[in-house]
Amino acid sequence: MTDPHPTRRDLLKPVQLIGFAFIAAAFAGVITLVTMGFFQTLTGDQRAHVIVVALIVAGIAFIVTLVGIALLILAVDPAEMSKPVDRPVLMRKDDRPADPDTGAPRP
């Protein structure tokens, strides 16, 4: 059975973060190929140029995504990595979620 309160370490697995960066890079590369007309009638030299530009754009997207994720991870306190997450991460500790039936704060 899955744990109802995953830890932050479970939420920030490096393989998943690198996978997300790879997906962002692949998306940027495909969009570059489509917008530069790779799937239309082009000569061999033009196709090679489009592929080079798409690979450059994909590499830039991969690196920018990794750096952005790394900077976001730096915002997490390492001491809180093993604590369970049982509320929204950005909610203040003194805020209590409202009861959906009455709208009043829960005790």
Distance bins in CASP14 RR format, pairs under 12 A and 6 or more apart:
PFRMAT RR
TARGET T0000
AUTHOR 0000-0000-0000
RMODE 2
METHOD distances of the structure
MODEL  1
2 10 0 0 0 0 0 1 0 0 0 0 0
3 9 0 0 0 0 0 1 0 0 0 0 0
3 10 1 0 0 1 0 0 0 0 0 0 0
3 11 0 0 0 0 0 1 0 0 0 0 0
3 84 1 0 0 1 0 0 0 0 0 0 0
3 85 0 0 0 0 0 1 0 0 0 0 0
3 86 0 0 0 0 0 1 0 0 0 0 0
4 10 0 0 0 0 0 1 0 0 0 0 0
4 84 0 0 0 0 1 0 0 0 0 0 0
4 85 0 0 0 0 0 1 0 0 0 0 0
4 86 0 0 0 0 1 0 0 0 0 0 0
5 11 0 0 0 0 0 1 0 0 0 0 0
5 82 0 0 0 0 0 1 0 0 0 0 0
5 83 0 0 0 0 1 0 0 0 0 0 0
5 84 1 1 0 0 0 0 0 0 0 0 0
5 85 1 0 0 1 0 0 0 0 0 0 0
5 86 1 0 1 0 0 0 0 0 0 0 0
5 87 0 0 0 0 1 0 0 0 0 0 0
6 12 0 0 0 0 0 1 0 0 0 0 0
6 13 0 0 0 0 0 1 0 0 0 0 0
6 81 0 0 0 0 0 1 0 0 0 0 0
6 82 0 0 0 0 0 1 0 0 0 0 0
6 83 0 0 0 0 0 1 0 0 0 0 0
6 84 1 0 0 1 0 0 0 0 0 0 0
6 85 1 0 0 1 0 0 0 0 0 0 0
6 86 0 0 0 0 1 0 0 0 0 0 0
6 89 0 0 0 0 0 1 0 0 0 0 0
7 13 0 0 0 0 0 1 0 0 0 0 0
7 76 0 0 0 0 0 1 0 0 0 0 0
7 80 0 0 0 0 1 0 0 0 0 0 0
7 81 1 0 0 1 0 0 0 0 0 0 0
7 82 1 0 1 0 0 0 0 0 0 0 0
7 83 1 0 0 1 0 0 0 0 0 0 0
7 84 1 0 1 0 0 0 0 0 0 0 0
7 85 1 0 0 1 0 0 0 0 0 0 0
7 86 0 0 0 0 0 1 0 0 0 0 0
8 73 0 0 0 0 1 0 0 0 0 0 0
8 75 0 0 0 0 0 1 0 0 0 0 0
8 76 1 0 0 1 0 0 0 0 0 0 0
8 77 0 0 0 0 1 0 0 0 0 0 0
8 78 0 0 0 0 1 0 0 0 0 0 0
8 79 0 0 0 0 0 1 0 0 0 0 0
8 80 1 0 0 1 0 0 0 0 0 0 0
8 81 1 0 1 0 0 0 0 0 0 0 0
8 82 1 0 0 1 0 0 0 0 0 0 0
8 83 1 0 0 1 0 0 0 0 0 0 0
8 84 0 0 0 0 1 0 0 0 0 0 0
8 85 1 0 0 1 0 0 0 0 0 0 0
8 86 0 0 0 0 0 1 0 0 0 0 0
8 89 0 0 0 0 1 0 0 0 0 0 0
9 16 0 0 0 0 0 1 0 0 0 0 0
9 73 0 0 0 0 0 1 0 0 0 0 0
9 76 0 0 0 0 1 0 0 0 0 0 0
9 78 0 0 0 0 1 0 0 0 0 0 0
9 80 0 0 0 0 1 0 0 0 0 0 0
9 81 1 0 1 0 0 0 0 0 0 0 0
9 82 1 0 0 1 0 0 0 0 0 0 0
9 83 0 0 0 0 1 0 0 0 0 0 0
9 84 0 0 0 0 0 1 0 0 0 0 0
9 85 0 0 0 0 0 1 0 0 0 0 0
10 16 0 0 0 0 0 1 0 0 0 0 0
10 81 0 0 0 0 1 0 0 0 0 0 0
10 82 0 0 0 0 0 1 0 0 0 0 0
10 83 0 0 0 0 0 1 0 0 0 0 0
10 84 0 0 0 0 1 0 0 0 0 0 0
10 85 0 0 0 0 1 0 0 0 0 0 0
11 17 0 0 0 0 0 1 0 0 0 0 0
11 72 0 0 0 0 0 1 0 0 0 0 0
11 73 0 0 0 0 0 1 0 0 0 0 0
11 76 0 0 0 0 1 0 0 0 0 0 0
11 80 0 0 0 0 0 1 0 0 0 0 0
11 81 0 0 0 0 1 0 0 0 0 0 0
11 83 0 0 0 0 0 1 0 0 0 0 0
11 84 0 0 0 0 0 1 0 0 0 0 0
11 85 1 0 0 1 0 0 0 0 0 0 0
11 89 0 0 0 0 1 0 0 0 0 0 0
12 18 0 0 0 0 0 1 0 0 0 0 0
12 20 0 0 0 0 0 1 0 0 0 0 0
12 69 0 0 0 0 1 0 0 0 0 0 0
12 70 0 0 0 0 0 1 0 0 0 0 0
12 72 0 0 0 0 1 0 0 0 0 0 0
12 73 1 0 0 1 0 0 0 0 0 0 0
12 74 0 0 0 0 0 1 0 0 0 0 0
12 75 0 0 0 0 0 1 0 0 0 0 0
12 76 1 0 0 1 0 0 0 0 0 0 0
12 78 0 0 0 0 0 1 0 0 0 0 0
12 80 0 0 0 0 0 1 0 0 0 0 0
12 81 1 0 0 1 0 0 0 0 0 0 0
12 82 0 0 0 0 0 1 0 0 0 0 0
12 85 0 0 0 0 0 1 0 0 0 0 0
12 89 0 0 0 0 0 1 0 0 0 0 0
13 19 0 0 0 0 1 0 0 0 0 0 0
13 20 0 0 0 0 0 1 0 0 0 0 0
13 69 0 0 0 0 0 1 0 0 0 0 0
13 73 0 0 0 0 0 1 0 0 0 0 0
13 81 0 0 0 0 0 1 0 0 0 0 0
14 20 0 0 0 0 0 1 0 0 0 0 0
14 21 0 0 0 0 0 1 0 0 0 0 0
14 66 0 0 0 0 0 1 0 0 0 0 0
14 69 0 0 0 0 1 0 0 0 0 0 0
14 70 0 0 0 0 0 1 0 0 0 0 0
14 73 0 0 0 0 1 0 0 0 0 0 0
15 21 0 0 0 0 0 1 0 0 0 0 0
15 22 0 0 0 0 0 1 0 0 0 0 0
16 22 0 0 0 0 0 1 0 0 0 0 0
16 23 0 0 0 0 0 1 0 0 0 0 0
16 69 0 0 0 0 1 0 0 0 0 0 0
16 73 0 0 0 0 0 1 0 0 0 0 0
17 23 0 0 0 0 0 1 0 0 0 0 0
17 24 0 0 0 0 0 1 0 0 0 0 0
17 62 0 0 0 0 0 1 0 0 0 0 0
17 65 0 0 0 0 1 0 0 0 0 0 0
17 66 1 0 0 1 0 0 0 0 0 0 0
17 67 0 0 0 0 0 1 0 0 0 0 0
17 68 0 0 0 0 1 0 0 0 0 0 0
17 69 1 0 1 0 0 0 0 0 0 0 0
17 70 0 0 0 0 1 0 0 0 0 0 0
17 72 0 0 0 0 1 0 0 0 0 0 0
17 73 1 0 0 1 0 0 0 0 0 0 0
18 24 0 0 0 0 0 1 0 0 0 0 0
18 25 0 0 0 0 0 1 0 0 0 0 0
18 62 0 0 0 0 1 0 0 0 0 0 0
18 63 0 0 0 0 0 1 0 0 0 0 0
18 65 0 0 0 0 1 0 0 0 0 0 0
18 66 1 0 0 1 0 0 0 0 0 0 0
18 69 0 0 0 0 1 0 0 0 0 0 0
18 70 0 0 0 0 0 1 0 0 0 0 0
19 25 0 0 0 0 1 0 0 0 0 0 0
19 26 0 0 0 0 1 0 0 0 0 0 0
19 27 0 0 0 0 0 1 0 0 0 0 0
19 62 0 0 0 0 1 0 0 0 0 0 0
19 65 0 0 0 0 1 0 0 0 0 0 0
19 66 0 0 0 0 1 0 0 0 0 0 0
19 69 0 0 0 0 0 1 0 0 0 0 0
20 26 0 0 0 0 0 1 0 0 0 0 0
20 27 0 0 0 0 0 1 0 0 0 0 0
20 61 0 0 0 0 0 1 0 0 0 0 0
20 62 0 0 0 0 0 1 0 0 0 0 0
20 65 1 0 0 1 0 0 0 0 0 0 0
20 66 0 0 0 0 1 0 0 0 0 0 0
20 68 0 0 0 0 0 1 0 0 0 0 0
20 69 1 0 0 1 0 0 0 0 0 0 0
20 72 0 0 0 0 0 1 0 0 0 0 0
21 27 0 0 0 0 0 1 0 0 0 0 0
21 28 0 0 0 0 0 1 0 0 0 0 0
21 58 0 0 0 0 0 1 0 0 0 0 0
21 59 0 0 0 0 1 0 0 0 0 0 0
21 60 0 0 0 0 0 1 0 0 0 0 0
21 61 0 0 0 0 1 0 0 0 0 0 0
21 62 1 0 1 0 0 0 0 0 0 0 0
21 63 0 0 0 0 1 0 0 0 0 0 0
21 64 0 0 0 0 1 0 0 0 0 0 0
21 65 1 1 0 0 0 0 0 0 0 0 0
21 66 1 0 1 0 0 0 0 0 0 0 0
21 67 0 0 0 0 1 0 0 0 0 0 0
21 68 0 0 0 0 1 0 0 0 0 0 0
21 69 1 0 0 1 0 0 0 0 0 0 0
21 70 0 0 0 0 1 0 0 0 0 0 0
22 28 0 0 0 0 0 1 0 0 0 0 0
22 29 0 0 0 0 0 1 0 0 0 0 0
22 58 0 0 0 0 1 0 0 0 0 0 0
22 59 0 0 0 0 0 1 0 0 0 0 0
22 61 0 0 0 0 1 0 0 0 0 0 0
22 62 1 0 0 1 0 0 0 0 0 0 0
22 63 0 0 0 0 0 1 0 0 0 0 0
22 65 0 0 0 0 1 0 0 0 0 0 0
22 66 0 0 0 0 1 0 0 0 0 0 0
22 69 0 0 0 0 0 1 0 0 0 0 0
23 29 0 0 0 0 0 1 0 0 0 0 0
23 30 0 0 0 0 0 1 0 0 0 0 0
23 58 0 0 0 0 0 1 0 0 0 0 0
23 61 0 0 0 0 1 0 0 0 0 0 0
23 62 0 0 0 0 1 0 0 0 0 0 0
23 65 0 0 0 0 1 0 0 0 0 0 0
24 30 0 0 0 0 0 1 0 0 0 0 0
24 31 0 0 0 0 0 1 0 0 0 0 0
24 57 0 0 0 0 0 1 0 0 0 0 0
24 58 0 0 0 0 1 0 0 0 0 0 0
24 59 0 0 0 0 1 0 0 0 0 0 0
24 60 0 0 0 0 0 1 0 0 0 0 0
24 61 1 0 1 0 0 0 0 0 0 0 0
24 62 1 0 0 1 0 0 0 0 0 0 0
24 63 0 0 0 0 0 1 0 0 0 0 0
24 64 0 0 0 0 1 0 0 0 0 0 0
24 65 1 0 1 0 0 0 0 0 0 0 0
24 66 0 0 0 0 1 0 0 0 0 0 0
24 67 0 0 0 0 0 1 0 0 0 0 0
24 68 0 0 0 0 0 1 0 0 0 0 0
24 69 0 0 0 0 1 0 0 0 0 0 0
25 31 0 0 0 0 0 1 0 0 0 0 0
25 32 0 0 0 0 0 1 0 0 0 0 0
25 54 0 0 0 0 0 1 0 0 0 0 0
25 55 0 0 0 0 1 0 0 0 0 0 0
25 56 0 0 0 0 0 1 0 0 0 0 0
25 57 0 0 0 0 1 0 0 0 0 0 0
25 58 1 0 1 0 0 0 0 0 0 0 0
25 59 1 0 1 0 0 0 0 0 0 0 0
25 60 0 0 0 0 1 0 0 0 0 0 0
25 61 1 0 1 0 0 0 0 0 0 0 0
25 62 1 1 0 0 0 0 0 0 0 0 0
25 63 0 0 0 0 1 0 0 0 0 0 0
25 64 0 0 0 0 1 0 0 0 0 0 0
25 65 1 0 0 1 0 0 0 0 0 0 0
25 66 0 0 0 0 1 0 0 0 0 0 0
26 32 0 0 0 0 0 1 0 0 0 0 0
26 33 0 0 0 0 0 1 0 0 0 0 0
26 54 0 0 0 0 0 1 0 0 0 0 0
26 55 0 0 0 0 0 1 0 0 0 0 0
26 57 0 0 0 0 0 1 0 0 0 0 0
26 58 1 0 0 1 0 0 0 0 0 0 0
26 59 0 0 0 0 0 1 0 0 0 0 0
26 61 0 0 0 0 1 0 0 0 0 0 0
26 62 0 0 0 0 1 0 0 0 0 0 0
26 65 0 0 0 0 0 1 0 0 0 0 0
27 33 0 0 0 0 0 1 0 0 0 0 0
27 34 0 0 0 0 0 1 0 0 0 0 0
27 54 0 0 0 0 0 1 0 0 0 0 0
27 57 0 0 0 0 0 1 0 0 0 0 0
27 58 0 0 0 0 1 0 0 0 0 0 0
27 59 0 0 0 0 0 1 0 0 0 0 0
27 61 1 0 0 1 0 0 0 0 0 0 0
27 62 0 0 0 0 0 1 0 0 0 0 0
27 65 0 0 0 0 0 1 0 0 0 0 0
28 34 0 0 0 0 0 1 0 0 0 0 0
28 35 0 0 0 0 0 1 0 0 0 0 0
28 53 0 0 0 0 0 1 0 0 0 0 0
28 54 0 0 0 0 1 0 0 0 0 0 0
28 55 0 0 0 0 0 1 0 0 0 0 0
28 56 0 0 0 0 0 1 0 0 0 0 0
28 57 1 0 1 0 0 0 0 0 0 0 0
28 58 1 0 1 0 0 0 0 0 0 0 0
28 59 1 0 0 1 0 0 0 0 0 0 0
28 60 1 0 0 1 0 0 0 0 0 0 0
28 61 1 1 0 0 0 0 0 0 0 0 0
28 62 0 0 0 0 1 0 0 0 0 0 0
28 63 0 0 0 0 0 1 0 0 0 0 0
28 64 0 0 0 0 1 0 0 0 0 0 0
28 65 0 0 0 0 1 0 0 0 0 0 0
29 35 0 0 0 0 1 0 0 0 0 0 0
29 36 0 0 0 0 1 0 0 0 0 0 0
29 38 0 0 0 0 1 0 0 0 0 0 0
29 50 0 0 0 0 0 1 0 0 0 0 0
29 51 0 0 0 0 1 0 0 0 0 0 0
29 52 0 0 0 0 0 1 0 0 0 0 0
29 53 0 0 0 0 1 0 0 0 0 0 0
29 54 1 0 1 0 0 0 0 0 0 0 0
29 55 1 0 0 1 0 0 0 0 0 0 0
29 56 0 0 0 0 1 0 0 0 0 0 0
29 57 1 0 1 0 0 0 0 0 0 0 0
29 58 1 0 1 0 0 0 0 0 0 0 0
29 59 0 0 0 0 1 0 0 0 0 0 0
29 60 0 0 0 0 1 0 0 0 0 0 0
29 61 1 0 0 1 0 0 0 0 0 0 0
29 62 0 0 0 0 1 0 0 0 0 0 0
30 36 0 0 0 0 0 1 0 0 0 0 0
30 37 0 0 0 0 0 1 0 0 0 0 0
30 38 0 0 0 0 1 0 0 0 0 0 0
30 39 0 0 0 0 0 1 0 0 0 0 0
30 50 0 0 0 0 0 1 0 0 0 0 0
30 51 0 0 0 0 0 1 0 0 0 0 0
30 54 1 0 0 1 0 0 0 0 0 0 0
30 55 0 0 0 0 0 1 0 0 0 0 0
30 57 0 0 0 0 1 0 0 0 0 0 0
30 58 0 0 0 0 1 0 0 0 0 0 0
30 61 0 0 0 0 0 1 0 0 0 0 0
31 37 0 0 0 0 0 1 0 0 0 0 0
31 38 0 0 0 0 0 1 0 0 0 0 0
31 53 0 0 0 0 0 1 0 0 0 0 0
31 54 0 0 0 0 1 0 0 0 0 0 0
31 57 0 0 0 0 1 0 0 0 0 0 0
31 58 0 0 0 0 1 0 0 0 0 0 0
31 61 0 0 0 0 1 0 0 0 0 0 0
32 38 0 0 0 0 1 0 0 0 0 0 0
32 39 0 0 0 0 0 1 0 0 0 0 0
32 49 0 0 0 0 0 1 0 0 0 0 0
32 50 1 0 0 1 0 0 0 0 0 0 0
32 51 0 0 0 0 1 0 0 0 0 0 0
32 52 0 0 0 0 0 1 0 0 0 0 0
32 53 1 0 0 1 0 0 0 0 0 0 0
32 54 1 0 1 0 0 0 0 0 0 0 0
32 55 0 0 0 0 1 0 0 0 0 0 0
32 56 0 0 0 0 1 0 0 0 0 0 0
32 57 1 0 1 0 0 0 0 0 0 0 0
32 58 1 0 0 1 0 0 0 0 0 0 0
32 59 0 0 0 0 0 1 0 0 0 0 0
32 60 0 0 0 0 0 1 0 0 0 0 0
32 61 0 0 0 0 1 0 0 0 0 0 0
33 39 1 0 0 1 0 0 0 0 0 0 0
33 40 0 0 0 0 0 1 0 0 0 0 0
33 42 0 0 0 0 0 1 0 0 0 0 0
33 47 0 0 0 0 1 0 0 0 0 0 0
33 49 0 0 0 0 0 1 0 0 0 0 0
33 50 1 0 0 1 0 0 0 0 0 0 0
33 51 1 0 0 1 0 0 0 0 0 0 0
33 52 0 0 0 0 0 1 0 0 0 0 0
33 53 0 0 0 0 1 0 0 0 0 0 0
33 54 1 0 1 0 0 0 0 0 0 0 0
33 55 0 0 0 0 1 0 0 0 0 0 0
33 57 0 0 0 0 1 0 0 0 0 0 0
33 58 0 0 0 0 1 0 0 0 0 0 0
34 40 0 0 0 0 1 0 0 0 0 0 0
34 50 0 0 0 0 1 0 0 0 0 0 0
34 54 0 0 0 0 1 0 0 0 0 0 0
34 57 0 0 0 0 0 1 0 0 0 0 0
35 50 0 0 0 0 1 0 0 0 0 0 0
35 53 0 0 0 0 1 0 0 0 0 0 0
35 54 0 0 0 0 1 0 0 0 0 0 0
35 57 0 0 0 0 1 0 0 0 0 0 0
36 42 0 0 0 0 1 0 0 0 0 0 0
36 46 0 0 0 0 1 0 0 0 0 0 0
36 47 0 0 0 0 1 0 0 0 0 0 0
36 48 0 0 0 0 0 1 0 0 0 0 0
36 49 0 0 0 0 1 0 0 0 0 0 0
36 50 1 0 1 0 0 0 0 0 0 0 0
36 51 0 0 0 0 1 0 0 0 0 0 0
36 52 0 0 0 0 0 1 0 0 0 0 0
36 53 1 0 0 1 0 0 0 0 0 0 0
36 54 1 0 0 1 0 0 0 0 0 0 0
36 55 0 0 0 0 0 1 0 0 0 0 0
36 56 0 0 0 0 0 1 0 0 0 0 0
36 57 0 0 0 0 1 0 0 0 0 0 0
37 46 0 0 0 0 1 0 0 0 0 0 0
37 47 0 0 0 0 1 0 0 0 0 0 0
37 49 0 0 0 0 0 1 0 0 0 0 0
37 50 1 0 0 1 0 0 0 0 0 0 0
37 51 0 0 0 0 0 1 0 0 0 0 0
37 53 0 0 0 0 0 1 0 0 0 0 0
37 54 0 0 0 0 0 1 0 0 0 0 0
38 44 0 0 0 0 0 1 0 0 0 0 0
38 46 0 0 0 0 1 0 0 0 0 0 0
38 47 1 0 0 1 0 0 0 0 0 0 0
38 48 0 0 0 0 0 1 0 0 0 0 0
38 49 0 0 0 0 1 0 0 0 0 0 0
38 50 1 0 1 0 0 0 0 0 0 0 0
38 51 1 0 0 1 0 0 0 0 0 0 0
38 52 0 0 0 0 0 1 0 0 0 0 0
38 53 0 0 0 0 1 0 0 0 0 0 0
38 54 1 0 0 1 0 0 0 0 0 0 0
38 55 0 0 0 0 0 1 0 0 0 0 0
39 47 0 0 0 0 1 0 0 0 0 0 0
39 50 0 0 0 0 1 0 0 0 0 0 0
39 54 0 0 0 0 0 1 0 0 0 0 0
40 46 0 0 0 0 1 0 0 0 0 0 0
40 47 0 0 0 0 1 0 0 0 0 0 0
40 50 0 0 0 0 1 0 0 0 0 0 0
41 47 0 0 0 0 0 1 0 0 0 0 0
42 48 0 0 0 0 1 0 0 0 0 0 0
42 49 0 0 0 0 1 0 0 0 0 0 0
42 50 1 0 0 1 0 0 0 0 0 0 0
42 51 0 0 0 0 0 1 0 0 0 0 0
43 49 0 0 0 0 1 0 0 0 0 0 0
43 50 0 0 0 0 0 1 0 0 0 0 0
44 50 0 0 0 0 1 0 0 0 0 0 0
44 51 0 0 0 0 1 0 0 0 0 0 0
45 51 0 0 0 0 0 1 0 0 0 0 0
45 52 0 0 0 0 0 1 0 0 0 0 0
46 52 0 0 0 0 0 1 0 0 0 0 0
46 53 0 0 0 0 0 1 0 0 0 0 0
47 53 0 0 0 0 0 1 0 0 0 0 0
47 54 0 0 0 0 0 1 0 0 0 0 0
48 54 0 0 0 0 0 1 0 0 0 0 0
48 55 0 0 0 0 0 1 0 0 0 0 0
49 55 0 0 0 0 0 1 0 0 0 0 0
49 56 0 0 0 0 0 1 0 0 0 0 0
50 56 0 0 0 0 0 1 0 0 0 0 0
50 57 0 0 0 0 0 1 0 0 0 0 0
51 57 0 0 0 0 0 1 0 0 0 0 0
51 58 0 0 0 0 0 1 0 0 0 0 0
52 58 0 0 0 0 0 1 0 0 0 0 0
52 59 0 0 0 0 0 1 0 0 0 0 0
53 59 0 0 0 0 0 1 0 0 0 0 0
53 60 0 0 0 0 0 1 0 0 0 0 0
54 60 0 0 0 0 0 1 0 0 0 0 0
54 61 0 0 0 0 0 1 0 0 0 0 0
55 61 0 0 0 0 0 1 0 0 0 0 0
55 62 0 0 0 0 0 1 0 0 0 0 0
56 62 0 0 0 0 0 1 0 0 0 0 0
56 63 0 0 0 0 0 1 0 0 0 0 0
57 63 0 0 0 0 0 1 0 0 0 0 0
57 64 0 0 0 0 0 1 0 0 0 0 0
58 64 0 0 0 0 0 1 0 0 0 0 0
58 65 0 0 0 0 0 1 0 0 0 0 0
59 65 0 0 0 0 1 0 0 0 0 0 0
59 66 0 0 0 0 1 0 0 0 0 0 0
59 67 0 0 0 0 0 1 0 0 0 0 0
60 66 0 0 0 0 0 1 0 0 0 0 0
60 67 0 0 0 0 0 1 0 0 0 0 0
61 67 0 0 0 0 0 1 0 0 0 0 0
61 68 0 0 0 0 0 1 0 0 0 0 0
62 68 0 0 0 0 0 1 0 0 0 0 0
62 69 0 0 0 0 0 1 0 0 0 0 0
63 69 0 0 0 0 0 1 0 0 0 0 0
63 70 0 0 0 0 0 1 0 0 0 0 0
64 70 0 0 0 0 0 1 0 0 0 0 0
64 71 0 0 0 0 0 1 0 0 0 0 0
65 71 0 0 0 0 0 1 0 0 0 0 0
65 72 0 0 0 0 0 1 0 0 0 0 0
66 72 0 0 0 0 0 1 0 0 0 0 0
66 73 0 0 0 0 0 1 0 0 0 0 0
67 73 0 0 0 0 0 1 0 0 0 0 0
67 74 0 0 0 0 0 1 0 0 0 0 0
68 74 0 0 0 0 1 0 0 0 0 0 0
68 75 0 0 0 0 0 1 0 0 0 0 0
69 75 0 0 0 0 0 1 0 0 0 0 0
69 76 0 0 0 0 0 1 0 0 0 0 0
70 76 0 0 0 0 0 1 0 0 0 0 0
72 89 0 0 0 0 0 1 0 0 0 0 0
73 81 0 0 0 0 0 1 0 0 0 0 0
75 89 0 0 0 0 0 1 0 0 0 0 0
75 90 0 0 0 0 0 1 0 0 0 0 0
76 82 0 0 0 0 0 1 0 0 0 0 0
76 83 0 0 0 0 0 1 0 0 0 0 0
76 85 0 0 0 0 0 1 0 0 0 0 0
76 89 0 0 0 0 1 0 0 0 0 0 0
76 90 0 0 0 0 0 1 0 0 0 0 0
77 83 0 0 0 0 1 0 0 0 0 0 0
77 89 0 0 0 0 0 1 0 0 0 0 0
80 89 0 0 0 0 1 0 0 0 0 0 0
80 93 0 0 0 0 0 1 0 0 0 0 0
83 89 0 0 0 0 0 1 0 0 0 0 0
85 91 0 0 0 0 0 1 0 0 0 0 0
86 93 0 0 0 0 0 1 0 0 0 0 0
86 97 0 0 0 0 0 1 0 0 0 0 0
87 93 0 0 0 0 1 0 0 0 0 0 0
87 94 0 0 0 0 0 1 0 0 0 0 0
87 95 0 0 0 0 1 0 0 0 0 0 0
87 96 0 0 0 0 1 0 0 0 0 0 0
87 97 1 0 0 1 0 0 0 0 0 0 0
87 106 0 0 0 0 0 1 0 0 0 0 0
88 95 0 0 0 0 1 0 0 0 0 0 0
88 96 0 0 0 0 0 1 0 0 0 0 0
88 97 0 0 0 0 1 0 0 0 0 0 0
91 97 1 0 0 1 0 0 0 0 0 0 0
91 98 0 0 0 0 0 1 0 0 0 0 0
94 105 0 0 0 0 0 1 0 0 0 0 0
95 105 0 0 0 0 1 0 0 0 0 0 0
95 106 0 0 0 0 0 1 0 0 0 0 0
96 103 0 0 0 0 0 1 0 0 0 0 0
96 104 0 0 0 0 1 0 0 0 0 0 0
96 105 1 0 1 0 0 0 0 0 0 0 0
96 106 1 0 1 0 0 0 0 0 0 0 0
96 107 1 0 0 1 0 0 0 0 0 0 0
97 103 0 0 0 0 1 0 0 0 0 0 0
97 104 0 0 0 0 0 1 0 0 0 0 0
97 105 1 0 0 1 0 0 0 0 0 0 0
97 106 1 0 0 1 0 0 0 0 0 0 0
97 107 0 0 0 0 0 1 0 0 0 0 0
98 104 1 0 0 1 0 0 0 0 0 0 0
98 105 1 0 1 0 0 0 0 0 0 0 0
98 106 1 0 0 1 0 0 0 0 0 0 0
98 107 0 0 0 0 0 1 0 0 0 0 0
99 105 1 0 0 1 0 0 0 0 0 0 0
99 106 1 0 1 0 0 0 0 0 0 0 0
99 107 0 0 0 0 1 0 0 0 0 0 0
100 106 0 0 0 0 1 0 0 0 0 0 0
END
